[in-house]
Amino acid sequence: MTKQQYDIITILRKLGPLSQYGVIHAMRAKQHRYSPSGIRSRMAELERHGYIYKTGNTELTPTGRKAALYRVS
């Protein structure tokens, strides 16, 4: 597991279900310098390997789009 993947799991454990958008903003607040595309890629890897999953719920992004919420398995 990479440091970035570990940091994503830590954020999801601390803050509960979050969208990719939420994880990106939480990482920025913690001063992590990961790119948004890198975070999305690591989240896809984590989901593929069963570490995180979509809850089935969504939230609206600031632009009004629906975003899936993720949580740790």
CHARMM-style PDB file with segment names, atoms N, HN, CA, C and O in Angstrom:
ATOM      1  N   MET     1       0.854  -1.178   0.000  1.00  0.00      PROA
ATOM      2  CA  MET     1       0.000   0.000   0.000  1.00  0.00      PROA
ATOM      3  C   MET     1       0.897   1.237   0.000  1.00  0.00      PROA
ATOM      4  O   MET     1       1.864   1.321   0.757  1.00  0.00      PROA
ATOM      5  N   THR     2       0.559   2.183  -0.856  1.00  0.00      PROA
ATOM      6  HN  THR     2      -0.226   2.115  -1.471  1.00  0.00      PROA
ATOM      7  CA  THR     2       1.353   3.411  -0.942  1.00  0.00      PROA
ATOM      8  C   THR     2       0.972   4.379   0.179  1.00  0.00      PROA
ATOM      9  O   THR     2      -0.066   4.228   0.823  1.00  0.00      PROA
ATOM     10  N   LYS     3       1.823   5.365   0.396  1.00  0.00      PROA
ATOM     11  HN  LYS     3       2.667   5.488  -0.127  1.00  0.00      PROA
ATOM     12  CA  LYS     3       1.532   6.389   1.407  1.00  0.00      PROA
ATOM     13  C   LYS     3       0.248   7.126   1.063  1.00  0.00      PROA
ATOM     14  O   LYS     3      -0.559   7.421   1.944  1.00  0.00      PROA
ATOM     15  N   GLN     4       0.060   7.422  -0.208  1.00  0.00      PROA
ATOM     16  HN  GLN     4       0.715   7.183  -0.924  1.00  0.00      PROA
ATOM     17  CA  GLN     4      -1.143   8.137  -0.628  1.00  0.00      PROA
ATOM     18  C   GLN     4      -2.396   7.294  -0.349  1.00  0.00      PROA
ATOM     19  O   GLN     4      -3.401   7.822   0.126  1.00  0.00      PROA
ATOM     20  N   GLN     5      -2.341   6.012  -0.637  1.00  0.00      PROA
ATOM     21  HN  GLN     5      -1.525   5.583  -1.023  1.00  0.00      PROA
ATOM     22  CA  GLN     5      -3.478   5.136  -0.351  1.00  0.00      PROA
ATOM     23  C   GLN     5      -3.742   5.076   1.156  1.00  0.00      PROA
ATOM     24  O   GLN     5      -4.891   5.131   1.594  1.00  0.00      PROA
ATOM     25  N   TYR     6      -2.679   4.963   1.936  1.00  0.00      PROA
ATOM     26  HN  TYR     6      -1.746   4.918   1.580  1.00  0.00      PROA
ATOM     27  CA  TYR     6      -2.813   4.941   3.389  1.00  0.00      PROA
ATOM     28  C   TYR     6      -3.468   6.229   3.885  1.00  0.00      PROA
ATOM     29  O   TYR     6      -4.348   6.187   4.745  1.00  0.00      PROA
ATOM     30  N   ASP     7      -3.044   7.369   3.348  1.00  0.00      PROA
ATOM     31  HN  ASP     7      -2.330   7.403   2.650  1.00  0.00      PROA
ATOM     32  CA  ASP     7      -3.609   8.659   3.758  1.00  0.00      PROA
ATOM     33  C   ASP     7      -5.096   8.754   3.407  1.00  0.00      PROA
ATOM     34  O   ASP     7      -5.876   9.315   4.177  1.00  0.00      PROA
ATOM     35  N   ILE     8      -5.493   8.217   2.264  1.00  0.00      PROA
ATOM     36  HN  ILE     8      -4.860   7.761   1.638  1.00  0.00      PROA
ATOM     37  CA  ILE     8      -6.901   8.222   1.870  1.00  0.00      PROA
ATOM     38  C   ILE     8      -7.727   7.391   2.843  1.00  0.00      PROA
ATOM     39  O   ILE     8      -8.791   7.822   3.287  1.00  0.00      PROA
ATOM     40  N   ILE     9      -7.236   6.203   3.173  1.00  0.00      PROA
ATOM     41  HN  ILE     9      -6.372   5.853   2.813  1.00  0.00      PROA
ATOM     42  CA  ILE     9      -7.950   5.348   4.123  1.00  0.00      PROA
ATOM     43  C   ILE     9      -8.058   6.026   5.478  1.00  0.00      PROA
ATOM     44  O   ILE     9      -9.107   5.962   6.119  1.00  0.00      PROA
ATOM     45  N   THR    10      -6.991   6.672   5.923  1.00  0.00      PROA
ATOM     46  HN  THR    10      -6.139   6.724   5.403  1.00  0.00      PROA
ATOM     47  CA  THR    10      -7.003   7.380   7.205  1.00  0.00      PROA
ATOM     48  C   THR    10      -8.061   8.483   7.209  1.00  0.00      PROA
ATOM     49  O   THR    10      -8.802   8.625   8.182  1.00  0.00      PROA
ATOM     50  N   ILE    11      -8.139   9.264   6.133  1.00  0.00      PROA
ATOM     51  HN  ILE    11      -7.537   9.149   5.343  1.00  0.00      PROA
ATOM     52  CA  ILE    11      -9.140  10.337   6.020  1.00  0.00      PROA
ATOM     53  C   ILE    11     -10.549   9.749   6.079  1.00  0.00      PROA
ATOM     54  O   ILE    11     -11.408  10.268   6.791  1.00  0.00      PROA
ATOM     55  N   LEU    12     -10.788   8.671   5.333  1.00  0.00      PROA
ATOM     56  HN  LEU    12     -10.089   8.250   4.754  1.00  0.00      PROA
ATOM     57  CA  LEU    12     -12.118   8.067   5.326  1.00  0.00      PROA
ATOM     58  C   LEU    12     -12.483   7.488   6.693  1.00  0.00      PROA
ATOM     59  O   LEU    12     -13.643   7.555   7.098  1.00  0.00      PROA
ATOM     60  N   ARG    13     -11.520   6.929   7.398  1.00  0.00      PROA
ATOM     61  HN  ARG    13     -10.577   6.874   7.068  1.00  0.00      PROA
ATOM     62  CA  ARG    13     -11.795   6.407   8.749  1.00  0.00      PROA
ATOM     63  C   ARG    13     -12.139   7.533   9.707  1.00  0.00      PROA
ATOM     64  O   ARG    13     -13.052   7.398  10.521  1.00  0.00      PROA
ATOM     65  N   LYS    14     -11.421   8.637   9.618  1.00  0.00      PROA
ATOM     66  HN  LYS    14     -10.679   8.747   8.956  1.00  0.00      PROA
ATOM     67  CA  LYS    14     -11.648   9.764  10.532  1.00  0.00      PROA
ATOM     68  C   LYS    14     -12.938  10.516  10.237  1.00  0.00      PROA
ATOM     69  O   LYS    14     -13.674  10.871  11.158  1.00  0.00      PROA
ATOM     70  N   LEU    15     -13.215  10.757   8.968  1.00  0.00      PROA
ATOM     71  HN  LEU    15     -12.618  10.468   8.220  1.00  0.00      PROA
ATOM     72  CA  LEU    15     -14.309  11.654   8.603  1.00  0.00      PROA
ATOM     73  C   LEU    15     -15.567  10.937   8.122  1.00  0.00      PROA
ATOM     74  O   LEU    15     -16.577  11.582   7.842  1.00  0.00      PROA
ATOM     75  N   GLY    16     -15.515   9.620   8.025  1.00  0.00      PROA
ATOM     76  HN  GLY    16     -14.694   9.096   8.252  1.00  0.00      PROA
ATOM     77  CA  GLY    16     -16.685   8.880   7.579  1.00  0.00      PROA
ATOM     78  C   GLY    16     -16.841   8.925   6.078  1.00  0.00      PROA
ATOM     79  O   GLY    16     -15.903   9.293   5.370  1.00  0.00      PROA
ATOM     80  N   PRO    17     -18.005   8.559   5.576  1.00  0.00      PROA
ATOM     81  CA  PRO    17     -18.206   8.523   4.128  1.00  0.00      PROA
ATOM     82  C   PRO    17     -17.959   9.885   3.472  1.00  0.00      PROA
ATOM     83  O   PRO    17     -18.482  10.910   3.909  1.00  0.00      PROA
ATOM     84  N   LEU    18     -17.155   9.863   2.420  1.00  0.00      PROA
ATOM     85  HN  LEU    18     -16.730   9.030   2.064  1.00  0.00      PROA
ATOM     86  CA  LEU    18     -16.847  11.072   1.655  1.00  0.00      PROA
ATOM     87  C   LEU    18     -16.843  10.745   0.169  1.00  0.00      PROA
ATOM     88  O   LEU    18     -16.592   9.609  -0.231  1.00  0.00      PROA
ATOM     89  N   SER    19     -17.120  11.746  -0.629  1.00  0.00      PROA
ATOM     90  HN  SER    19     -17.324  12.669  -0.304  1.00  0.00      PROA
ATOM     91  CA  SER    19     -16.975  11.611  -2.078  1.00  0.00      PROA
ATOM     92  C   SER    19     -15.497  11.807  -2.425  1.00  0.00      PROA
ATOM     93  O   SER    19     -14.695  12.172  -1.565  1.00  0.00      PROA
ATOM     94  N   GLN    20     -15.145  11.562  -3.680  1.00  0.00      PROA
ATOM     95  HN  GLN    20     -15.795  11.265  -4.379  1.00  0.00      PROA
ATOM     96  CA  GLN    20     -13.778  11.848  -4.114  1.00  0.00      PROA
ATOM     97  C   GLN    20     -13.481  13.329  -3.901  1.00  0.00      PROA
ATOM     98  O   GLN    20     -12.388  13.693  -3.469  1.00  0.00      PROA
ATOM     99  N   TYR    21     -14.449  14.170  -4.204  1.00  0.00      PROA
ATOM    100  HN  TYR    21     -15.337  13.874  -4.555  1.00  0.00      PROA
ATOM    101  CA  TYR    21     -14.314  15.615  -3.996  1.00  0.00      PROA
ATOM    102  C   TYR    21     -14.009  15.904  -2.519  1.00  0.00      PROA
ATOM    103  O   TYR    21     -13.127  16.706  -2.209  1.00  0.00      PROA
ATOM    104  N   GLY    22     -14.746  15.245  -1.609  1.00  0.00      PROA
ATOM    105  HN  GLY    22     -15.463  14.594  -1.860  1.00  0.00      PROA
ATOM    106  CA  GLY    22     -14.529  15.437  -0.175  1.00  0.00      PROA
ATOM    107  C   GLY    22     -13.153  14.978   0.268  1.00  0.00      PROA
ATOM    108  O   GLY    22     -12.511  15.635   1.087  1.00  0.00      PROA
ATOM    109  N   VAL    23     -12.696  13.851  -0.271  1.00  0.00      PROA
ATOM    110  HN  VAL    23     -13.217  13.317  -0.936  1.00  0.00      PROA
ATOM    111  CA  VAL    23     -11.369  13.348   0.080  1.00  0.00      PROA
ATOM    112  C   VAL    23     -10.294  14.320  -0.397  1.00  0.00      PROA
ATOM    113  O   VAL    23      -9.343  14.602   0.332  1.00  0.00      PROA
ATOM    114  N   ILE    24     -10.441  14.831  -1.616  1.00  0.00      PROA
ATOM    115  HN  ILE    24     -11.213  14.602  -2.209  1.00  0.00      PROA
ATOM    116  CA  ILE    24      -9.466  15.781  -2.159  1.00  0.00      PROA
ATOM    117  C   ILE    24      -9.365  17.007  -1.259  1.00  0.00      PROA
ATOM    118  O   ILE    24      -8.264  17.458  -0.944  1.00  0.00      PROA
ATOM    119  N   HSD    25     -10.507  17.546  -0.844  1.00  0.00      PROA
ATOM    120  HN  HSD    25     -11.401  17.180  -1.100  1.00  0.00      PROA
ATOM    121  CA  HSD    25     -10.483  18.745   0.002  1.00  0.00      PROA
ATOM    122  C   HSD    25      -9.977  18.449   1.416  1.00  0.00      PROA
ATOM    123  O   HSD    25      -9.315  19.290   2.024  1.00  0.00      PROA
ATOM    124  N   ALA    26     -10.278  17.281   1.932  1.00  0.00      PROA
ATOM    125  HN  ALA    26     -10.816  16.598   1.438  1.00  0.00      PROA
ATOM    126  CA  ALA    26      -9.760  16.905   3.245  1.00  0.00      PROA
ATOM    127  C   ALA    26      -8.245  16.738   3.197  1.00  0.00      PROA
ATOM    128  O   ALA    26      -7.546  17.112   4.138  1.00  0.00      PROA
ATOM    129  N   MET    27      -7.742  16.179   2.104  1.00  0.00      PROA
ATOM    130  HN  MET    27      -8.310  15.875   1.339  1.00  0.00      PROA
ATOM    131  CA  MET    27      -6.290  16.011   1.946  1.00  0.00      PROA
ATOM    132  C   MET    27      -5.610  17.374   1.869  1.00  0.00      PROA
ATOM    133  O   MET    27      -4.557  17.581   2.473  1.00  0.00      PROA
ATOM    134  N   ARG    28      -6.205  18.297   1.132  1.00  0.00      PROA
ATOM    135  HN  ARG    28      -7.060  18.130   0.642  1.00  0.00      PROA
ATOM    136  CA  ARG    28      -5.629  19.647   1.045  1.00  0.00      PROA
ATOM    137  C   ARG    28      -5.614  20.320   2.409  1.00  0.00      PROA
ATOM    138  O   ARG    28      -4.648  21.001   2.752  1.00  0.00      PROA
ATOM    139  N   ALA    29      -6.673  20.137   3.189  1.00  0.00      PROA
ATOM    140  HN  ALA    29      -7.458  19.583   2.911  1.00  0.00      PROA
ATOM    141  CA  ALA    29      -6.746  20.733   4.525  1.00  0.00      PROA
ATOM    142  C   ALA    29      -5.660  20.173   5.436  1.00  0.00      PROA
ATOM    143  O   ALA    29      -5.184  20.857   6.342  1.00  0.00      PROA
ATOM    144  N   LYS    30      -5.276  18.928   5.189  1.00  0.00      PROA
ATOM    145  HN  LYS    30      -5.663  18.372   4.453  1.00  0.00      PROA
ATOM    146  CA  LYS    30      -4.210  18.290   5.983  1.00  0.00      PROA
ATOM    147  C   LYS    30      -2.825  18.570   5.406  1.00  0.00      PROA
ATOM    148  O   LYS    30      -1.830  18.007   5.863  1.00  0.00      PROA
ATOM    149  N   GLN    31      -2.766  19.446   4.397  1.00  0.00      PROA
ATOM    150  HN  GLN    31      -3.574  19.904   4.026  1.00  0.00      PROA
ATOM    151  CA  GLN    31      -1.506  19.868   3.779  1.00  0.00      PROA
ATOM    152  C   GLN    31      -0.815  18.771   2.974  1.00  0.00      PROA
ATOM    153  O   GLN    31       0.390  18.843   2.734  1.00  0.00      PROA
ATOM    154  N   HSD    32      -1.580  17.744   2.552  1.00  0.00      PROA
ATOM    155  HN  HSD    32      -2.559  17.686   2.747  1.00  0.00      PROA
ATOM    156  CA  HSD    32      -1.011  16.737   1.653  1.00  0.00      PROA
ATOM    157  C   HSD    32      -0.935  17.353   0.264  1.00  0.00      PROA
ATOM    158  O   HSD    32      -1.853  18.064  -0.144  1.00  0.00      PROA
ATOM    159  N   ARG    33       0.108  17.103  -0.445  1.00  0.00      PROA
ATOM    160  HN  ARG    33       0.854  16.526  -0.114  1.00  0.00      PROA
ATOM    161  CA  ARG    33       0.321  17.707  -1.761  1.00  0.00      PROA
ATOM    162  C   ARG    33       0.106  16.700  -2.892  1.00  0.00      PROA
ATOM    163  O   ARG    33       0.948  16.547  -3.776  1.00  0.00      PROA
ATOM    164  N   TYR    34      -1.027  16.029  -2.844  1.00  0.00      PROA
ATOM    165  HN  TYR    34      -1.711  16.153  -2.125  1.00  0.00      PROA
ATOM    166  CA  TYR    34      -1.362  15.067  -3.878  1.00  0.00      PROA
ATOM    167  C   TYR    34      -2.261  15.739  -4.911  1.00  0.00      PROA
ATOM    168  O   TYR    34      -3.093  16.577  -4.563  1.00  0.00      PROA
ATOM    169  N   SER    35      -2.093  15.374  -6.171  1.00  0.00      PROA
ATOM    170  HN  SER    35      -1.417  14.694  -6.453  1.00  0.00      PROA
ATOM    171  CA  SER    35      -2.941  15.945  -7.215  1.00  0.00      PROA
ATOM    172  C   SER    35      -4.329  15.297  -7.152  1.00  0.00      PROA
ATOM    173  O   SER    35      -4.457  14.139  -6.755  1.00  0.00      PROA
ATOM    174  N   PRO    36      -5.361  16.042  -7.542  1.00  0.00      PROA
ATOM    175  CA  PRO    36      -6.707  15.458  -7.571  1.00  0.00      PROA
ATOM    176  C   PRO    36      -6.786  14.202  -8.445  1.00  0.00      PROA
ATOM    177  O   PRO    36      -7.450  13.235  -8.074  1.00  0.00      PROA
ATOM    178  N   SER    37      -6.117  14.210  -9.595  1.00  0.00      PROA
ATOM    179  HN  SER    37      -5.577  14.996  -9.896  1.00  0.00      PROA
ATOM    180  CA  SER    37      -6.165  13.025 -10.451  1.00  0.00      PROA
ATOM    181  C   SER    37      -5.458  11.840  -9.789  1.00  0.00      PROA
ATOM    182  O   SER    37      -5.882  10.696  -9.956  1.00  0.00      PROA
ATOM    183  N   GLY    38      -4.396  12.103  -9.048  1.00  0.00      PROA
ATOM    184  HN  GLY    38      -4.051  13.032  -8.913  1.00  0.00      PROA
ATOM    185  CA  GLY    38      -3.700  11.045  -8.316  1.00  0.00      PROA
ATOM    186  C   GLY    38      -4.574  10.447  -7.224  1.00  0.00      PROA
ATOM    187  O   GLY    38      -4.587   9.233  -7.020  1.00  0.00      PROA
ATOM    188  N   ILE    39      -5.301  11.307  -6.527  1.00  0.00      PROA
ATOM    189  HN  ILE    39      -5.291  12.293  -6.693  1.00  0.00      PROA
ATOM    190  CA  ILE    39      -6.204  10.828  -5.476  1.00  0.00      PROA
ATOM    191  C   ILE    39      -7.309   9.970  -6.083  1.00  0.00      PROA
ATOM    192  O   ILE    39      -7.631   8.909  -5.550  1.00  0.00      PROA
ATOM    193  N   ARG    40      -7.894  10.423  -7.197  1.00  0.00      PROA
ATOM    194  HN  ARG    40      -7.632  11.286  -7.630  1.00  0.00      PROA
ATOM    195  CA  ARG    40      -8.939   9.637  -7.858  1.00  0.00      PROA
ATOM    196  C   ARG    40      -8.390   8.278  -8.316  1.00  0.00      PROA
ATOM    197  O   ARG    40      -9.067   7.258  -8.182  1.00  0.00      PROA
ATOM    198  N   SER    41      -7.178   8.269  -8.848  1.00  0.00      PROA
ATOM    199  HN  SER    41      -6.629   9.097  -8.956  1.00  0.00      PROA
ATOM    200  CA  SER    41      -6.567   7.003  -9.283  1.00  0.00      PROA
ATOM    201  C   SER    41      -6.327   6.067  -8.109  1.00  0.00      PROA
ATOM    202  O   SER    41      -6.623   4.876  -8.201  1.00  0.00      PROA
ATOM    203  N   ARG    42      -5.790   6.592  -6.996  1.00  0.00      PROA
ATOM    204  HN  ARG    42      -5.550   7.560  -6.922  1.00  0.00      PROA
ATOM    205  CA  ARG    42      -5.540   5.757  -5.825  1.00  0.00      PROA
ATOM    206  C   ARG    42      -6.847   5.236  -5.241  1.00  0.00      PROA
ATOM    207  O   ARG    42      -6.901   4.102  -4.764  1.00  0.00      PROA
ATOM    208  N   MET    43      -7.909   6.055  -5.272  1.00  0.00      PROA
ATOM    209  HN  MET    43      -7.865   6.976  -5.659  1.00  0.00      PROA
ATOM    210  CA  MET    43      -9.206   5.594  -4.765  1.00  0.00      PROA
ATOM    211  C   MET    43      -9.761   4.472  -5.639  1.00  0.00      PROA
ATOM    212  O   MET    43     -10.350   3.524  -5.120  1.00  0.00      PROA
ATOM    213  N   ALA    44      -9.583   4.563  -6.944  1.00  0.00      PROA
ATOM    214  HN  ALA    44      -9.105   5.333  -7.366  1.00  0.00      PROA
ATOM    215  CA  ALA    44     -10.024   3.491  -7.847  1.00  0.00      PROA
ATOM    216  C   ALA    44      -9.263   2.198  -7.541  1.00  0.00      PROA
ATOM    217  O   ALA    44      -9.853   1.118  -7.541  1.00  0.00      PROA
ATOM    218  N   GLU    45      -7.967   2.305  -7.282  1.00  0.00      PROA
ATOM    219  HN  GLU    45      -7.488   3.183  -7.282  1.00  0.00      PROA
ATOM    220  CA  GLU    45      -7.163   1.133  -6.929  1.00  0.00      PROA
ATOM    221  C   GLU    45      -7.647   0.525  -5.615  1.00  0.00      PROA
ATOM    222  O   GLU    45      -7.797  -0.691  -5.502  1.00  0.00      PROA
ATOM    223  N   LEU    46      -7.888   1.386  -4.624  1.00  0.00      PROA
ATOM    224  HN  LEU    46      -7.766   2.374  -4.717  1.00  0.00      PROA
ATOM    225  CA  LEU    46      -8.358   0.904  -3.321  1.00  0.00      PROA
ATOM    226  C   LEU    46      -9.712   0.205  -3.450  1.00  0.00      PROA
ATOM    227  O   LEU    46      -9.952  -0.818  -2.810  1.00  0.00      PROA
ATOM    228  N   GLU    47     -10.583   0.757  -4.273  1.00  0.00      PROA
ATOM    229  HN  GLU    47     -10.388   1.589  -4.794  1.00  0.00      PROA
ATOM    230  CA  GLU    47     -11.889   0.127  -4.478  1.00  0.00      PROA
ATOM    231  C   GLU    47     -11.727  -1.217  -5.193  1.00  0.00      PROA
ATOM    232  O   GLU    47     -12.369  -2.200  -4.824  1.00  0.00      PROA
ATOM    233  N   ARG    48     -10.888  -1.254  -6.194  1.00  0.00      PROA
ATOM    234  HN  ARG    48     -10.367  -0.455  -6.494  1.00  0.00      PROA
ATOM    235  CA  ARG    48     -10.658  -2.481  -6.957  1.00  0.00      PROA
ATOM    236  C   ARG    48     -10.119  -3.604  -6.057  1.00  0.00      PROA
ATOM    237  O   ARG    48     -10.444  -4.774  -6.256  1.00  0.00      PROA
ATOM    238  N   HSD    49      -9.298  -3.239  -5.072  1.00  0.00      PROA
ATOM    239  HN  HSD    49      -9.034  -2.288  -4.910  1.00  0.00      PROA
ATOM    240  CA  HSD    49      -8.697  -4.234  -4.174  1.00  0.00      PROA
ATOM    241  C   HSD    49      -9.526  -4.478  -2.913  1.00  0.00      PROA
ATOM    242  O   HSD    49      -9.125  -5.256  -2.047  1.00  0.00      PROA
ATOM    243  N   GLY    50     -10.690  -3.810  -2.808  1.00  0.00      PROA
ATOM    244  HN  GLY    50     -11.016  -3.179  -3.512  1.00  0.00      PROA
ATOM    245  CA  GLY    50     -11.601  -4.087  -1.704  1.00  0.00      PROA
ATOM    246  C   GLY    50     -11.343  -3.336  -0.412  1.00  0.00      PROA
ATOM    247  O   GLY    50     -11.937  -3.671   0.613  1.00  0.00      PROA
ATOM    248  N   TYR    51     -10.481  -2.337  -0.426  1.00  0.00      PROA
ATOM    249  HN  TYR    51      -9.999  -2.065  -1.259  1.00  0.00      PROA
ATOM    250  CA  TYR    51     -10.202  -1.574   0.789  1.00  0.00      PROA
ATOM    251  C   TYR    51     -11.275  -0.528   1.074  1.00  0.00      PROA
ATOM    252  O   TYR    51     -11.562  -0.225   2.232  1.00  0.00      PROA
ATOM    253  N   ILE    52     -11.862   0.019   0.019  1.00  0.00      PROA
ATOM    254  HN  ILE    52     -11.628  -0.227  -0.921  1.00  0.00      PROA
ATOM    255  CA  ILE    52     -12.953   0.981   0.167  1.00  0.00      PROA
ATOM    256  C   ILE    52     -14.081   0.569  -0.774  1.00  0.00      PROA
ATOM    257  O   ILE    52     -13.873  -0.197  -1.714  1.00  0.00      PROA
ATOM    258  N   TYR    53     -15.279   1.091  -0.507  1.00  0.00      PROA
ATOM    259  HN  TYR    53     -15.448   1.714   0.257  1.00  0.00      PROA
ATOM    260  CA  TYR    53     -16.411   0.784  -1.377  1.00  0.00      PROA
ATOM    261  C   TYR    53     -17.381   1.957  -1.390  1.00  0.00      PROA
ATOM    262  O   TYR    53     -17.381   2.794  -0.487  1.00  0.00      PROA
ATOM    263  N   LYS    54     -18.203   2.000  -2.429  1.00  0.00      PROA
ATOM    264  HN  LYS    54     -18.203   1.320  -3.162  1.00  0.00      PROA
ATOM    265  CA  LYS    54     -19.244   3.013  -2.530  1.00  0.00      PROA
ATOM    266  C   LYS    54     -20.381   2.609  -1.602  1.00  0.00      PROA
ATOM    267  O   LYS    54     -20.771   1.442  -1.559  1.00  0.00      PROA
ATOM    268  N   THR    55     -20.911   3.575  -0.862  1.00  0.00      PROA
ATOM    269  HN  THR    55     -20.595   4.523  -0.897  1.00  0.00      PROA
ATOM    270  CA  THR    55     -21.972   3.284   0.103  1.00  0.00      PROA
ATOM    271  C   THR    55     -23.336   3.125  -0.546  1.00  0.00      PROA
ATOM    272  O   THR    55     -24.248   2.564   0.062  1.00  0.00      PROA
ATOM    273  N   GLY    56     -23.489   3.609  -1.767  1.00  0.00      PROA
ATOM    274  HN  GLY    56     -22.749   4.065  -2.261  1.00  0.00      PROA
ATOM    275  CA  GLY    56     -24.801   3.617  -2.406  1.00  0.00      PROA
ATOM    276  C   GLY    56     -25.491   4.959  -2.263  1.00  0.00      PROA
ATOM    277  O   GLY    56     -26.506   5.219  -2.910  1.00  0.00      PROA
ATOM    278  N   ASN    57     -24.936   5.810  -1.411  1.00  0.00      PROA
ATOM    279  HN  ASN    57     -24.113   5.599  -0.885  1.00  0.00      PROA
ATOM    280  CA  ASN    57     -25.462   7.164  -1.227  1.00  0.00      PROA
ATOM    281  C   ASN    57     -24.650   8.144  -2.060  1.00  0.00      PROA
ATOM    282  O   ASN    57     -23.524   7.854  -2.463  1.00  0.00      PROA
ATOM    283  N   THR    58     -25.235   9.299  -2.308  1.00  0.00      PROA
ATOM    284  HN  THR    58     -26.150   9.534  -1.980  1.00  0.00      PROA
ATOM    285  CA  THR    58     -24.543  10.341  -3.063  1.00  0.00      PROA
ATOM    286  C   THR    58     -24.688  11.674  -2.342  1.00  0.00      PROA
ATOM    287  O   THR    58     -25.513  11.829  -1.442  1.00  0.00      PROA
ATOM    288  N   GLU    59     -23.867  12.627  -2.758  1.00  0.00      PROA
ATOM    289  HN  GLU    59     -23.196  12.501  -3.489  1.00  0.00      PROA
ATOM    290  CA  GLU    59     -23.997  14.009  -2.306  1.00  0.00      PROA
ATOM    291  C   GLU    59     -23.821  14.899  -3.531  1.00  0.00      PROA
ATOM    292  O   GLU    59     -23.291  14.468  -4.555  1.00  0.00      PROA
ATOM    293  N   LEU    60     -24.259  16.110  -3.414  1.00  0.00      PROA
ATOM    294  HN  LEU    60     -24.690  16.460  -2.582  1.00  0.00      PROA
ATOM    295  CA  LEU    60     -24.096  17.051  -4.516  1.00  0.00      PROA
ATOM    296  C   LEU    60     -22.767  17.781  -4.381  1.00  0.00      PROA
ATOM    297  O   LEU    60     -22.394  18.224  -3.295  1.00  0.00      PROA
ATOM    298  N   THR    61     -22.065  17.899  -5.488  1.00  0.00      PROA
ATOM    299  HN  THR    61     -22.368  17.539  -6.371  1.00  0.00      PROA
ATOM    300  CA  THR    61     -20.836  18.692  -5.508  1.00  0.00      PROA
ATOM    301  C   THR    61     -21.228  20.165  -5.621  1.00  0.00      PROA
ATOM    302  O   THR    61     -22.394  20.470  -5.875  1.00  0.00      PROA
ATOM    303  N   PRO    62     -20.284  21.075  -5.440  1.00  0.00      PROA
ATOM    304  CA  PRO    62     -20.606  22.494  -5.582  1.00  0.00      PROA
ATOM    305  C   PRO    62     -21.171  22.860  -6.961  1.00  0.00      PROA
ATOM    306  O   PRO    62     -21.856  23.872  -7.103  1.00  0.00      PROA
ATOM    307  N   THR    63     -20.883  22.038  -7.970  1.00  0.00      PROA
ATOM    308  HN  THR    63     -20.327  21.215  -7.855  1.00  0.00      PROA
ATOM    309  CA  THR    63     -21.412  22.318  -9.301  1.00  0.00      PROA
ATOM    310  C   THR    63     -22.777  21.662  -9.530  1.00  0.00      PROA
ATOM    311  O   THR    63     -23.351  21.790 -10.612  1.00  0.00      PROA
ATOM    312  N   GLY    64     -23.301  20.958  -8.516  1.00  0.00      PROA
ATOM    313  HN  GLY    64     -22.835  20.854  -7.637  1.00  0.00      PROA
ATOM    314  CA  GLY    64     -24.627  20.364  -8.617  1.00  0.00      PROA
ATOM    315  C   GLY    64     -24.663  18.947  -9.150  1.00  0.00      PROA
ATOM    316  O   GLY    64     -25.743  18.401  -9.376  1.00  0.00      PROA
ATOM    317  N   ARG    65     -23.508  18.341  -9.356  1.00  0.00      PROA
ATOM    318  HN  ARG    65     -22.630  18.784  -9.172  1.00  0.00      PROA
ATOM    319  CA  ARG    65     -23.466  16.955  -9.844  1.00  0.00      PROA
ATOM    320  C   ARG    65     -23.529  15.981  -8.654  1.00  0.00      PROA
ATOM    321  O   ARG    65     -23.104  16.310  -7.546  1.00  0.00      PROA
ATOM    322  N   LYS    66     -24.058  14.802  -8.900  1.00  0.00      PROA
ATOM    323  HN  LYS    66     -24.404  14.535  -9.800  1.00  0.00      PROA
ATOM    324  CA  LYS    66     -24.089  13.767  -7.860  1.00  0.00      PROA
ATOM    325  C   LYS    66     -22.741  13.069  -7.798  1.00  0.00      PROA
ATOM    326  O   LYS    66     -22.152  12.734  -8.826  1.00  0.00      PROA
ATOM    327  N   ALA    67     -22.261  12.854  -6.579  1.00  0.00      PROA
ATOM    328  HN  ALA    67     -22.740  13.127  -5.744  1.00  0.00      PROA
ATOM    329  CA  ALA    67     -20.990  12.173  -6.366  1.00  0.00      PROA
ATOM    330  C   ALA    67     -21.194  11.030  -5.376  1.00  0.00      PROA
ATOM    331  O   ALA    67     -21.808  11.211  -4.325  1.00  0.00      PROA
ATOM    332  N   ALA    68     -20.679   9.859  -5.718  1.00  0.00      PROA
ATOM    333  HN  ALA    68     -20.180   9.712  -6.572  1.00  0.00      PROA
ATOM    334  CA  ALA    68     -20.786   8.680  -4.839  1.00  0.00      PROA
ATOM    335  C   ALA    68     -19.982   8.894  -3.570  1.00  0.00      PROA
ATOM    336  O   ALA    68     -18.916   9.510  -3.590  1.00  0.00      PROA
ATOM    337  N   LEU    69     -20.505   8.376  -2.465  1.00  0.00      PROA
ATOM    338  HN  LEU    69     -21.370   7.875  -2.449  1.00  0.00      PROA
ATOM    339  CA  LEU    69     -19.794   8.421  -1.190  1.00  0.00      PROA
ATOM    340  C   LEU    69     -19.063   7.099  -0.987  1.00  0.00      PROA
ATOM    341  O   LEU    69     -19.586   6.033  -1.312  1.00  0.00      PROA
ATOM    342  N   TYR    70     -17.856   7.178  -0.450  1.00  0.00      PROA
ATOM    343  HN  TYR    70     -17.431   8.044  -0.186  1.00  0.00      PROA
ATOM    344  CA  TYR    70     -17.006   6.012  -0.209  1.00  0.00      PROA
ATOM    345  C   TYR    70     -16.772   5.852   1.292  1.00  0.00      PROA
ATOM    346  O   TYR    70     -16.768   6.823   2.049  1.00  0.00      PROA
ATOM    347  N   ARG    71     -16.579   4.607   1.694  1.00  0.00      PROA
ATOM    348  HN  ARG    71     -16.582   3.818   1.079  1.00  0.00      PROA
ATOM    349  CA  ARG    71     -16.190   4.337   3.086  1.00  0.00      PROA
ATOM    350  C   ARG    71     -15.219   3.173   3.111  1.00  0.00      PROA
ATOM    351  O   ARG    71     -15.089   2.434   2.135  1.00  0.00      PROA
ATOM    352  N   VAL    72     -14.542   3.019   4.229  1.00  0.00      PROA
ATOM    353  HN  VAL    72     -14.648   3.619   5.021  1.00  0.00      PROA
ATOM    354  CA  VAL    72     -13.557   1.948   4.384  1.00  0.00      PROA
ATOM    355  C   VAL    72     -14.286   0.635   4.627  1.00  0.00      PROA
ATOM    356  O   VAL    72     -15.275   0.597   5.359  1.00  0.00      PROA
ATOM    357  N   SER    73     -13.804  -0.433   4.019  1.00  0.00      PROA
ATOM    358  HN  SER    73     -13.000  -0.401   3.424  1.00  0.00      PROA
ATOM    359  CA  SER    73     -14.411  -1.768   4.185  1.00  0.00      PROA
ATOM    360  C   SER    73     -14.203  -2.294   5.576  1.00  0.00      PROA
ATOM    361  OT1 SER    73     -14.646  -3.399   5.891  1.00  0.00      PROA
TER     362      SER     73
END
